[in-house]
Amino acid sequence: MLLDRIGLIDTALVQIGAEPLQSESAAGADTHIKTFDSIAGYCLSVNPWGWNTVTRQLVRLAEPPPRYWPYQYERPADMLGAPRAYYNSAERREAFTDVELNDGTIQTTAEQLWLKMDKRSSPDTWPAYFVTLIDVALQARFARSIREDNSLASTLEQLAFGSPSENRRGGLMGQALDIDAQSKPSPRIGMGRDPLNSARYEG
């Protein structure tokens, strides 16, 4: 399987018995590309995946915004969905809230600003379990739109996202969420100080 957009689209098409595109310039490719972008965008933004969440220092623009904020920053072109958090220091200990996303820029009172966000990433950076999720979700959509096989589409959708009662957080999505949660370090109480162990060993 080629880990790029057209490779994943073609793999899904072949698995439901449809003809592959082989190129993003092929006739009818635009519709399939929009389907891929919609599914990938949803799956990437539904959770702060540890492998897809980044924190960046933003570039401050020379001109202040036309309204009441003293500073404005470039919105990253590859930001996906809404910001996860802002910080006004490199330590990133506490989220900063005196910020507004306006007219395509990020406006604030902070002289320096960091942004935690989900990014639009390429398939070759995705872990294997996420690639599998996207593959099955694409098959489900193509089964409905190309083969007009609602039964197959429903089966594949349930494999990808679980039953309706699971609110699209079951199936392969649920497995991906579990794997990602297990890969993240546990938050520590007291900003790096462990009060339980301190009480045990101090005094």
Disulfide bonds with the S-S distance in Angstrom:
none
